[in-house]
Amino acid sequence: MEYTILPTIESPQDLKKLSDEELTRLCEEIREKLIDVVSVNGGHLSSNLGVVELTVALHKAFDCPRDSIVFDVGHQCYTHKMLTGRYADIDTIRKEGGLSGFPKTSESSFDAFNAGHASTSISAAFGIAKAKQLAGENSYTVAVIGDGSFTGGLAFEGLNNAGRFNKNFIVILNDNKMSISKNVGAMARYLTSIRMKPWYLRLKNKVEIFLTKLPLIGTPVSNSLKRQKTRVKHILYRHTIFDKLGFSYYGPVDGHDLEALSDALNTVKRSKDPALLHVVTTKGKGYSFAENDSASFHGIGSFNIDTGEPISDSLSFSDVFGEKLCELAEKDKRICAVTAAMRTGTGLVDFSKRYKDRFFDVGIAEEYAVTFCAGLAMKRALPVFAVYSTFLQRSYDQILHDAAMQNAHIVLAVDRAGIVGEDGETHQGLFDVSMLNAMPNVTIYSPCFYDGLRASLEEAIYQTKGVVSVRYPRGSEGKKPLLEPESVNFDIYGDRDADILLVTYGRLFCQAYQAYQNLKEKGVGVCVLKLCRIKPVSKRAFDFAMKFPHIYFYEEGMLQGGVGETFAYEMNRRGYDGNVSITAVDGEFVQHSSVQRALEKLSLDADSMTQKIWKESTQDEKKT
């Protein structure tokens, strides 16, 4: 497609000059550009395709950045970025040094609040609106939130508080009947009931207009008529839950009809109360493959535009986890699988079909999921909660208080552990180990290979008490050095008589083993200790490490509170008098790039390991 209008949009002010026909053409160009960019860079396609007209209408109706638009999750912000002066850089999105795939206040003044996780927008937007009010600033604040995010408790907390606010606060409910997987629960059913009864909403609007035009003569008559209005309203239609919370409800509106959207936005701008505009959209709109399979195209790698097929479609850790859990569940009816709106991403599609009565998608509610699992465990069920590492953070208190404190036996299948790459700082799985490491009654396994994942999962379910975390990275396993299966405790490779011990766990072992081979070629003897159970580390692993004068610990996680610090402390407690070096992520948020580039920048790749150990080993030789 030839882009004729999109390149001319340097700010939202340029939208206001376009005719209706030109705006329609602009939306077509945006969709084409979204498909083109994501097919190369990967990213969130379905969610972005679904909000093209809505984003255009928002920027036409409001005056940003004076008016603030807060996107929930933020994975639908690509159109917003193109309309706010970043079109020329859109091809760099999710690449190292390029645009982030999520809103970032450091990137543009048009990005009102950083995002990456769900259900935050209403609370954040209300804080922004309240600060504006305190400063005497009279501008609009808009929260754009999907119906999937409404399943998160934080969204209701935001509504509950914001409903007491006055004008200039607007919530846009983008209802596409999906989060990542299909929406579940009472809120999904409730929104469906509203969508299915447009007649009552049209009637409501007409009655409102009629009653507001009734003449009011004198105070007594006025008060009487006001009471009658209220009675008539309750007779003719029921309030929505949003009205009950203090919002004036408008909608539902076709989210792909620019004229209808513009009219609706101009109406809600005049509301004297906080307003909620219900917009119905189609996730993946305009690209048939994404419309027909929006879950697969929610977050996708590079793909062939003509066929919709992924460029790479190899077996992943998520697939192996799902297969193994199904195998175990076939033999044991106590096993249950729980997910927080991530059935596809965590590899549970097959389980959900084969064992429907033991599969629980709780929506975007990680806190609830953990406590629910603890309840299942109290009656001897065997719950396995499959969750991305970055989302597990949301359930810290529930793991500690509801599960670990009463030693409930639940299994946390922690997907996307370690560096995830292009999604960047909001999605890096670098904090779960430090988070869980301090908790009593918690065991952590971090296998490197598929066979280790299978063994660790079975060990976690049947041989380990309390809360058990089995963590594994995004994507496929690396090259295995030997054919024997991975132990669930620890494995030893290389020269056991060397002076240097290289210790690591998880996916990083592949980098460490390559470093061992590099150093062997240089004549430097190295032994590699690969941990699988990283909390608690086997006593035999410490016994083995005591004889090495030099220990190098590499960790794809946070230094503070990580396994490396725990390992060094235990060695010191045992009277170890050698040198321990720990390389990990030291007090920083890791930005978006490829996984390999991130490892290189953090000195966690094989070449960095090789150079560090080579340099220090040659210095030791000179000293002797």
C-alpha positions as CSV (number, residue, x, y, z in Angstrom):
1,M,0.0,0.0,0.0
2,E,1.1,3.6,-0.7
3,Y,1.0,5.6,2.5
4,T,-0.3,9.1,1.6
5,I,-1.9,10.4,4.7
6,L,-0.1,8.6,7.6
7,P,3.3,10.1,7.0
8,T,1.8,13.6,7.2
9,I,0.5,13.1,10.7
10,E,3.2,14.7,12.9
11,S,0.9,15.3,15.9
12,P,-2.8,14.7,16.8
13,Q,-3.5,18.3,15.8
14,D,-3.1,17.2,12.2
15,L,-6.1,14.8,12.6
16,K,-8.4,17.7,13.2
17,K,-7.8,19.0,9.7
18,L,-8.8,15.8,7.9
19,S,-12.2,15.2,6.3
20,D,-14.2,12.1,7.1
21,E,-13.1,10.4,4.0
22,E,-9.4,11.1,4.8
23,L,-9.9,9.8,8.3
24,T,-11.3,6.6,6.9
25,R,-8.3,6.3,4.5
26,L,-5.9,7.0,7.5
27,C,-7.4,4.1,9.4
28,E,-6.8,1.8,6.4
29,E,-3.2,2.9,6.1
30,I,-2.6,2.4,9.9
31,R,-3.9,-1.1,9.7
32,E,-1.7,-1.9,6.8
33,K,1.3,-0.5,8.6
34,L,0.6,-2.4,11.8
35,I,0.5,-5.7,9.9
36,D,3.6,-4.9,8.0
37,V,5.6,-3.9,11.1
38,V,4.5,-6.7,13.4
39,S,5.1,-9.3,10.7
40,V,8.8,-8.4,10.8
41,N,9.3,-7.3,14.4
42,G,6.8,-9.5,16.2
43,G,4.6,-7.9,18.8
44,H,0.9,-7.4,19.8
45,L,-1.1,-7.4,16.6
46,S,-4.7,-8.3,17.4
47,S,-5.1,-5.8,20.2
48,N,-3.7,-3.0,18.0
49,L,-5.8,-3.8,15.0
50,G,-8.9,-3.6,17.2
51,V,-8.5,-0.1,18.4
52,V,-7.4,1.8,15.2
53,E,-10.7,3.8,14.8
54,L,-11.0,4.3,18.6
55,T,-7.5,5.7,18.9
56,V,-8.0,8.0,15.9
57,A,-11.3,9.2,17.4
58,L,-9.7,9.8,20.8
59,H,-7.0,12.0,19.4
60,K,-9.4,13.9,17.3
61,A,-11.8,14.6,20.2
62,F,-9.1,15.4,22.9
63,D,-6.2,17.8,23.1
64,C,-3.2,15.7,24.1
65,P,-0.9,15.9,25.9
66,R,-2.8,18.5,27.8
67,D,-5.6,15.9,28.0
68,S,-4.2,12.6,29.3
69,I,-4.9,9.2,27.8
70,V,-3.9,6.3,29.9
71,F,-3.8,2.9,28.1
72,D,-4.4,-0.2,30.2
73,V,-1.7,-2.9,29.6
74,G,-0.4,-0.7,26.8
75,H,-0.1,-3.4,24.2
76,Q,-2.7,-1.5,22.0
77,C,-0.6,1.7,21.8
78,Y,1.0,1.3,18.4
79,T,-1.6,3.4,16.6
80,H,-1.2,6.0,19.4
81,K,2.5,6.1,18.8
82,M,2.1,6.6,15.1
83,L,-0.3,9.5,15.7
84,T,1.9,11.3,18.2
85,G,5.0,12.0,16.2
86,R,6.6,8.6,16.2
87,Y,5.5,7.2,12.8
88,A,9.0,7.7,11.3
89,D,10.3,5.4,14.0
90,I,7.6,2.8,14.1
91,D,9.7,0.2,12.2
92,T,12.1,0.2,15.2
93,I,9.4,-0.9,17.7
94,R,10.5,-3.6,20.1
95,K,14.0,-3.4,18.7
96,E,17.1,-2.5,20.7
97,G,17.3,1.3,21.0
98,G,14.0,1.7,19.2
99,L,10.4,2.4,20.3
100,S,9.1,0.4,23.2
101,G,6.1,-1.8,22.6
102,F,4.3,-0.2,25.5
103,P,3.7,3.4,26.6
104,K,6.7,5.1,28.2
105,T,6.7,8.5,29.7
106,S,10.4,8.8,29.0
107,E,9.7,8.3,25.3
108,S,7.1,10.9,24.7
109,S,5.0,13.5,26.6
110,F,2.0,11.9,24.9
111,D,2.5,8.7,27.0
112,A,0.7,9.7,30.2
113,F,1.7,6.6,32.3
114,N,3.9,3.6,31.8
115,A,2.1,0.3,31.4
116,G,2.6,-3.4,30.7
117,H,0.4,-5.2,33.1
118,A,-3.4,-5.2,33.2
119,S,-6.1,-3.4,35.2
120,T,-4.0,-0.4,36.2
121,S,-5.4,2.4,34.0
122,I,-8.4,3.5,36.0
123,S,-6.5,3.9,39.2
124,A,-3.5,5.6,37.5
125,A,-5.8,7.9,35.5
126,F,-7.8,8.9,38.6
127,G,-4.5,9.8,40.3
128,I,-3.6,12.0,37.4
129,A,-7.0,13.6,37.3
130,K,-7.0,14.3,41.0
131,A,-3.5,15.9,40.8
132,K,-4.8,18.1,37.9
133,Q,-7.7,19.1,40.1
134,L,-5.5,20.0,43.0
135,A,-3.3,22.1,40.7
136,G,-6.4,23.9,39.3
137,E,-5.9,22.4,35.8
138,N,-9.1,22.0,33.8
139,S,-8.4,19.2,31.3
140,Y,-9.7,15.7,30.5
141,T,-8.3,12.4,31.7
142,V,-9.2,9.3,29.9
143,A,-8.6,5.6,30.9
144,V,-8.8,3.1,28.0
145,I,-9.3,-0.4,29.4
146,G,-10.3,-3.7,27.8
147,D,-13.1,-5.9,29.1
148,G,-10.5,-8.6,29.9
149,S,-8.7,-6.2,32.2
150,F,-12.0,-5.6,34.0
151,T,-11.6,-9.1,35.5
152,G,-8.7,-7.7,37.6
153,G,-9.6,-6.5,41.1
154,L,-7.5,-3.3,40.7
155,A,-9.9,-2.1,38.0
156,F,-12.9,-2.3,40.4
157,E,-10.8,-0.6,43.1
158,G,-10.2,2.3,40.6
159,L,-13.9,2.5,39.7
160,N,-15.0,2.4,43.3
161,N,-12.9,5.4,44.1
162,A,-13.2,7.4,40.9
163,G,-17.0,7.2,41.0
164,R,-16.9,9.9,43.7
165,F,-15.1,12.3,41.3
166,N,-16.7,15.0,39.3
167,K,-16.5,15.9,35.6
168,N,-13.6,15.5,33.1
169,F,-12.9,11.9,34.0
170,I,-13.8,9.3,31.4
171,V,-13.3,5.5,31.2
172,I,-13.4,3.9,27.7
173,L,-14.4,0.3,28.0
174,N,-13.0,-1.4,24.9
175,D,-15.1,-4.5,24.8
176,N,-13.8,-7.1,22.4
177,K,-14.9,-10.2,24.4
178,M,-11.3,-11.2,24.8
179,S,-8.3,-10.7,27.1
180,I,-5.7,-13.0,25.5
181,S,-7.8,-16.1,25.7
182,K,-11.6,-15.8,25.6
183,N,-13.0,-13.8,28.6
184,V,-14.5,-15.7,31.5
185,G,-16.6,-15.0,34.6
186,A,-19.5,-12.9,35.7
187,M,-18.3,-9.6,34.2
188,A,-17.9,-11.2,30.8
189,R,-21.5,-12.4,31.0
190,Y,-22.7,-9.1,32.3
191,L,-21.1,-7.1,29.4
192,T,-22.6,-9.6,27.0
193,S,-26.1,-8.9,28.4
194,I,-25.6,-5.2,27.8
195,R,-24.4,-5.8,24.2
196,M,-27.4,-8.0,23.6
197,K,-29.9,-5.4,24.8
198,P,-29.2,-2.2,22.8
199,W,-33.0,-1.4,22.7
200,Y,-33.0,-0.7,26.4
201,L,-30.0,1.6,26.1
202,R,-31.6,3.5,23.2
203,L,-34.8,3.8,25.2
204,K,-32.8,5.1,28.2
205,N,-31.2,7.8,26.2
206,K,-34.5,8.9,24.7
207,V,-36.2,9.0,28.1
208,E,-33.3,11.0,29.6
209,I,-33.7,13.6,26.9
210,F,-37.5,13.7,27.4
211,L,-37.4,14.0,31.1
212,T,-34.8,16.7,31.1
213,K,-37.0,18.8,28.9
214,L,-40.0,18.6,31.3
215,P,-40.8,22.1,32.6
216,L,-40.2,22.7,36.3
217,I,-42.5,25.4,37.9
218,G,-41.8,26.4,41.4
219,T,-39.8,24.6,44.1
220,P,-42.4,22.1,45.3
221,V,-43.3,21.1,41.7
222,S,-39.7,20.9,40.9
223,N,-38.9,18.6,43.7
224,S,-41.9,16.4,43.0
225,L,-41.0,16.1,39.3
226,K,-37.4,15.2,40.2
227,R,-38.8,12.4,42.4
228,Q,-41.1,11.3,39.5
229,K,-38.2,11.3,37.1
230,T,-36.3,8.9,39.3
231,R,-39.3,6.6,39.6
232,V,-39.9,6.6,35.9
233,K,-36.2,5.9,35.2
234,H,-36.3,2.8,37.4
235,I,-39.5,1.6,35.8
236,L,-38.3,2.0,32.3
237,Y,-34.7,0.7,32.6
238,R,-32.3,-0.8,35.2
239,H,-29.1,1.0,36.1
240,T,-25.9,-0.6,35.0
241,I,-23.3,-1.6,37.5
242,F,-21.3,1.4,36.4
243,D,-24.2,3.8,37.2
244,K,-24.3,2.2,40.7
245,L,-20.6,3.0,41.1
246,G,-21.2,6.7,40.3
247,F,-20.4,6.7,36.5
248,S,-22.8,7.9,33.8
249,Y,-22.9,5.0,31.4
250,Y,-23.0,5.6,27.6
251,G,-23.1,2.9,24.9
252,P,-22.6,0.4,23.6
253,V,-21.0,2.1,20.5
254,D,-19.6,0.5,17.4
255,G,-15.8,0.9,17.9
256,H,-15.2,0.8,14.2
257,D,-17.6,3.6,13.2
258,L,-15.7,6.9,13.3
259,E,-18.8,9.0,13.2
260,A,-20.5,7.2,16.0
261,L,-17.3,7.3,18.1
262,S,-16.9,11.0,17.5
263,D,-20.5,11.7,18.5
264,A,-20.2,9.5,21.6
265,L,-16.9,11.1,22.7
266,N,-18.3,14.6,22.3
267,T,-21.3,13.6,24.4
268,V,-19.3,12.1,27.3
269,K,-17.1,15.2,27.3
270,R,-20.2,17.1,28.4
271,S,-21.0,14.7,31.3
272,K,-21.2,16.4,34.7
273,D,-20.2,13.1,36.3
274,P,-17.4,10.7,35.7
275,A,-18.4,8.9,32.5
276,L,-18.0,5.4,31.1
277,L,-18.2,4.9,27.4
278,H,-18.8,1.3,26.3
279,V,-17.2,0.6,22.9
280,V,-17.6,-2.7,21.1
281,T,-14.6,-3.7,18.9
282,T,-13.3,-6.7,17.0
283,K,-9.9,-7.9,18.1
284,G,-7.7,-8.4,15.0
285,K,-10.0,-6.2,12.9
286,G,-9.0,-6.0,9.2
287,Y,-6.7,-9.0,9.0
288,S,-8.6,-12.2,8.6
289,F,-6.0,-14.5,10.2
290,A,-6.0,-12.3,13.4
291,E,-9.8,-12.0,13.4
292,N,-10.2,-15.7,13.2
293,D,-7.5,-16.5,15.8
294,S,-7.0,-13.4,17.9
295,A,-5.4,-15.4,20.7
296,S,-2.5,-16.6,18.5
297,F,-2.0,-13.1,17.1
298,H,-2.3,-11.3,20.4
299,G,1.5,-11.6,21.0
300,I,3.3,-13.1,18.0
301,G,6.7,-13.4,16.6
302,S,7.5,-12.6,12.9
303,F,5.0,-14.2,10.5
304,N,4.2,-14.5,6.8
305,I,1.5,-11.9,6.0
306,D,0.0,-13.9,3.1
307,T,-0.5,-17.1,5.1
308,G,-0.5,-15.9,8.7
309,E,2.0,-18.7,9.5
310,P,4.8,-18.0,12.1
311,I,8.3,-17.8,10.7
312,S,9.5,-20.1,13.5
313,D,7.2,-22.7,15.1
314,S,9.4,-25.0,17.1
315,L,8.6,-26.9,20.3
316,S,8.7,-24.7,23.3
317,F,9.0,-25.1,27.1
318,S,5.3,-24.1,27.4
319,D,4.4,-26.9,25.0
320,V,6.5,-29.4,27.0
321,F,4.9,-28.3,30.3
322,G,1.4,-28.7,28.8
323,E,2.1,-32.1,27.5
324,K,3.7,-33.4,30.7
325,L,0.8,-32.0,32.8
326,C,-1.7,-33.7,30.6
327,E,0.2,-37.0,30.9
328,L,0.2,-36.7,34.7
329,A,-3.5,-35.6,34.9
330,E,-4.5,-38.6,32.8
331,K,-3.3,-40.9,35.7
332,D,-4.3,-38.6,38.6
333,K,-7.7,-37.0,38.9
334,R,-6.5,-34.8,41.7
335,I,-4.4,-32.6,39.3
336,C,-6.0,-29.3,38.4
337,A,-4.6,-26.6,36.1
338,V,-5.2,-22.9,36.8
339,T,-4.4,-19.9,34.6
340,A,-5.0,-16.2,34.7
341,A,-6.4,-15.5,31.2
342,M,-3.3,-17.2,29.7
343,R,-4.6,-20.6,28.5
344,T,-2.8,-20.4,25.1
345,G,0.4,-18.7,26.3
346,T,1.1,-21.2,29.1
347,G,0.5,-24.3,27.0
348,L,-2.8,-25.3,28.6
349,V,-5.1,-25.5,25.5
350,D,-5.0,-29.3,25.3
351,F,-5.5,-29.7,29.1
352,S,-8.5,-27.3,28.9
353,K,-10.1,-29.5,26.3
354,R,-9.3,-32.9,27.8
355,Y,-10.0,-32.1,31.5
356,K,-12.6,-29.4,31.4
357,D,-13.8,-30.0,35.0
358,R,-10.2,-29.6,36.3
359,F,-9.3,-26.6,34.3
360,F,-9.8,-23.1,35.8
361,D,-9.3,-19.9,33.9
362,V,-9.8,-17.2,36.5
363,G,-9.4,-14.2,34.3
364,I,-6.7,-11.5,34.9
365,A,-6.7,-12.2,38.6
366,E,-3.3,-13.7,39.7
367,E,-3.9,-12.9,43.4
368,Y,-7.2,-14.8,43.3
369,A,-5.6,-17.7,41.4
370,V,-3.0,-18.3,44.1
371,T,-5.5,-18.2,47.0
372,F,-7.9,-20.3,45.0
373,C,-5.1,-22.9,44.5
374,A,-4.4,-22.8,48.3
375,G,-8.1,-23.6,48.9
376,L,-8.0,-26.5,46.4
377,A,-4.9,-27.8,48.2
378,M,-6.6,-27.8,51.6
379,K,-8.9,-30.5,50.3
380,R,-6.1,-32.6,48.8
381,A,-6.4,-31.5,45.2
382,L,-3.1,-30.9,43.4
383,P,-3.3,-27.5,41.8
384,V,-0.8,-26.2,39.3
385,F,-0.9,-22.5,38.5
386,A,0.6,-21.7,35.1
387,V,1.7,-18.1,35.0
388,Y,4.3,-15.8,33.4
389,S,7.1,-14.8,35.8
390,T,6.3,-11.1,35.4
391,F,2.6,-11.6,36.3
392,L,3.5,-13.8,39.3
393,Q,4.8,-10.7,41.0
394,R,1.2,-9.5,41.4
395,S,0.5,-12.3,43.9
396,Y,3.3,-11.9,46.3
397,D,1.1,-11.6,49.4
398,Q,-1.1,-14.5,48.5
399,I,1.9,-16.8,48.0
400,L,3.4,-15.7,51.3
401,H,0.3,-15.4,53.5
402,D,-2.3,-17.8,51.9
403,A,0.0,-20.6,50.7
404,A,3.5,-20.7,52.2
405,M,2.4,-19.7,55.7
406,Q,0.1,-22.7,56.0
407,N,2.4,-24.9,54.0
408,A,-0.3,-25.5,51.3
409,H,1.0,-27.7,48.5
410,I,0.6,-25.7,45.3
411,V,2.8,-25.8,42.2
412,L,3.7,-22.6,40.4
413,A,4.6,-23.3,36.8
414,V,6.5,-20.1,36.1
415,D,6.7,-19.5,32.4
416,R,8.9,-16.8,30.7
417,A,11.4,-16.9,33.5
418,G,14.5,-14.8,32.9
419,I,15.0,-12.4,30.1
420,V,12.1,-12.3,27.6
421,G,13.6,-10.0,25.1
422,E,11.6,-7.6,23.0
423,D,8.7,-7.0,25.4
424,G,11.2,-5.2,27.6
425,E,11.3,-4.1,31.2
426,T,7.6,-4.6,32.1
427,H,7.8,-8.3,31.1
428,Q,11.3,-9.5,32.1
429,G,11.1,-12.6,34.3
430,L,14.0,-11.5,36.5
431,F,12.3,-11.0,39.9
432,D,10.6,-14.3,40.8
433,V,13.6,-16.0,42.3
434,S,14.5,-13.1,44.6
435,M,10.8,-12.8,45.5
436,L,10.4,-16.4,46.4
437,N,13.9,-17.0,47.8
438,A,13.1,-15.3,51.1
439,M,9.9,-17.2,51.8
440,P,9.8,-20.2,54.1
441,N,8.1,-23.4,52.9
442,V,9.0,-22.6,49.2
443,T,11.1,-24.8,46.9
444,I,12.3,-23.6,43.5
445,Y,13.4,-25.7,40.5
446,S,14.9,-24.1,37.4
447,P,15.7,-26.7,34.7
448,C,17.6,-25.9,31.6
449,F,16.3,-28.6,29.2
450,Y,12.9,-30.2,28.4
451,D,13.7,-33.5,30.2
452,G,14.6,-31.5,33.3
453,L,11.3,-29.6,33.1
454,R,9.4,-32.9,32.9
455,A,11.3,-34.4,35.8
456,S,11.1,-31.2,37.9
457,L,7.3,-30.9,37.4
458,E,6.7,-34.5,38.5
459,E,9.0,-34.0,41.5
460,A,7.2,-30.8,42.4
461,I,3.8,-32.4,42.3
462,Y,4.6,-35.7,44.1
463,Q,7.9,-35.4,46.0
464,T,8.0,-31.9,47.3
465,K,6.0,-30.3,50.1
466,G,4.6,-26.8,50.4
467,V,4.8,-24.2,47.7
468,V,6.9,-25.3,44.7
469,S,8.0,-23.2,41.8
470,V,9.1,-24.8,38.6
471,R,10.5,-22.0,36.4
472,Y,11.5,-22.2,32.8
473,P,12.3,-19.7,30.0
474,R,10.5,-18.5,26.9
475,G,11.1,-20.4,23.7
476,S,13.0,-23.5,23.0
477,E,15.8,-25.4,24.8
478,G,19.4,-24.9,23.9
479,K,21.9,-27.4,22.7
480,K,22.5,-30.2,25.2
481,P,26.1,-31.2,25.8
482,L,25.4,-34.8,26.8
483,L,22.6,-37.3,26.2
484,E,21.8,-38.2,29.9
485,P,18.7,-36.7,31.4
486,E,19.0,-33.5,33.5
487,S,19.0,-34.2,37.3
488,V,16.4,-32.4,39.4
489,N,19.1,-31.4,41.9
490,F,22.5,-30.6,40.2
491,D,24.8,-31.9,37.5
492,I,28.6,-31.6,37.1
493,Y,30.5,-31.1,33.8
494,G,34.1,-30.5,32.8
495,D,37.3,-30.8,34.8
496,R,36.6,-31.8,38.4
497,D,40.3,-31.3,39.3
498,A,40.4,-27.7,38.1
499,D,40.8,-24.6,40.3
500,I,37.9,-22.8,38.8
501,L,34.2,-23.7,39.4
502,L,31.5,-22.0,37.2
503,V,28.1,-22.2,38.8
504,T,24.8,-21.4,37.2
505,Y,21.2,-22.6,36.7
506,G,18.4,-22.6,34.1
507,R,18.9,-21.6,30.5
508,L,22.2,-19.8,31.3
509,F,23.9,-23.2,31.6
510,C,24.1,-23.3,27.8
511,Q,26.2,-20.1,27.9
512,A,28.3,-21.5,30.8
513,Y,29.0,-24.7,29.0
514,Q,30.1,-22.8,25.9
515,A,32.5,-20.7,28.1
516,Y,33.9,-23.9,29.5
517,Q,34.6,-25.2,26.0
518,N,36.2,-21.9,25.0
519,L,38.5,-21.9,28.1
520,K,39.4,-25.5,27.6
521,E,40.7,-24.5,24.1
522,K,42.8,-21.8,25.8
523,G,44.3,-24.3,28.2
524,V,42.2,-23.1,31.3
525,G,40.6,-25.9,33.3
526,V,37.1,-25.2,34.4
527,C,34.4,-27.3,36.1
528,V,30.7,-26.4,35.6
529,L,28.2,-26.9,38.4
530,K,24.7,-26.7,37.0
531,L,21.9,-26.3,39.6
532,C,18.4,-27.4,38.9
533,R,16.9,-27.2,42.4
534,I,18.0,-23.7,43.4
535,K,16.0,-23.4,46.7
536,P,17.2,-25.1,48.7
537,V,20.5,-25.9,47.0
538,S,21.6,-29.5,47.7
539,K,24.1,-29.8,50.6
540,R,26.2,-32.1,48.4
541,A,26.5,-29.2,45.9
542,F,28.1,-27.1,48.6
543,D,30.3,-29.9,49.7
544,F,31.6,-30.3,46.1
545,A,32.2,-26.5,45.7
546,M,34.3,-26.2,48.8
547,K,37.4,-27.5,47.2
548,F,37.6,-24.9,44.4
549,P,39.8,-21.8,45.0
550,H,37.8,-19.7,42.5
551,I,34.0,-19.7,42.1
552,Y,32.2,-17.8,39.4
553,F,28.4,-17.6,39.8
554,Y,26.3,-16.4,36.9
555,E,22.6,-15.7,37.4
556,E,19.9,-14.7,34.9
557,G,18.0,-12.9,37.7
558,M,18.5,-10.1,40.2
559,L,21.7,-10.0,42.2
560,Q,19.9,-8.7,45.3
561,G,18.3,-11.6,47.1
562,G,19.2,-14.1,44.3
563,V,20.7,-17.6,44.4
564,G,24.2,-16.3,43.9
565,E,24.1,-14.3,47.2
566,T,22.5,-17.2,49.0
567,F,25.2,-19.6,47.6
568,A,28.0,-17.2,48.6
569,Y,26.6,-16.8,52.1
570,E,26.4,-20.5,52.7
571,M,29.9,-21.0,51.4
572,N,31.1,-18.3,53.8
573,R,29.2,-19.9,56.7
574,R,31.0,-23.2,56.0
575,G,34.3,-21.5,56.3
576,Y,35.2,-21.2,52.6
577,D,38.3,-19.1,52.1
578,G,38.4,-18.9,48.3
579,N,37.2,-16.2,46.0
580,V,33.5,-15.9,44.9
581,S,32.4,-13.7,42.0
582,I,28.7,-13.2,41.3
583,T,27.5,-11.8,38.0
584,A,23.8,-11.1,37.8
585,V,21.4,-8.2,37.1
586,D,22.5,-5.6,39.5
587,G,19.7,-3.1,40.5
588,E,18.4,-2.2,37.0
589,F,15.4,-2.7,34.8
590,V,16.4,-4.5,31.6
591,Q,15.2,-2.7,28.4
592,H,13.9,-4.3,25.3
593,S,16.2,-6.0,22.8
594,S,16.8,-9.6,21.7
595,V,17.6,-12.1,24.5
596,Q,21.1,-12.6,23.2
597,R,21.9,-8.9,23.1
598,A,20.5,-8.5,26.6
599,L,22.7,-11.3,27.9
600,E,25.7,-9.6,26.2
601,K,25.0,-6.2,27.8
602,L,24.7,-7.9,31.2
603,S,27.9,-9.9,30.8
604,L,25.9,-13.1,31.0
605,D,26.8,-14.6,27.6
606,A,29.5,-17.2,26.9
607,D,32.0,-14.7,25.5
608,S,31.7,-12.4,28.5
609,M,32.2,-15.4,30.8
610,T,35.2,-16.6,28.8
611,Q,36.8,-13.1,28.8
612,K,36.3,-12.6,32.5
613,I,37.6,-16.0,33.7
614,W,40.5,-15.9,31.1
615,K,41.6,-12.5,32.2
616,E,41.5,-13.3,35.9
617,S,43.1,-16.7,35.5
618,T,46.1,-15.3,33.6
619,Q,46.5,-12.5,36.2
620,D,46.7,-15.2,38.9
621,E,49.3,-17.1,36.9
622,K,51.5,-13.9,36.7
623,K,51.2,-13.4,40.5
624,T,52.4,-17.0,41.1
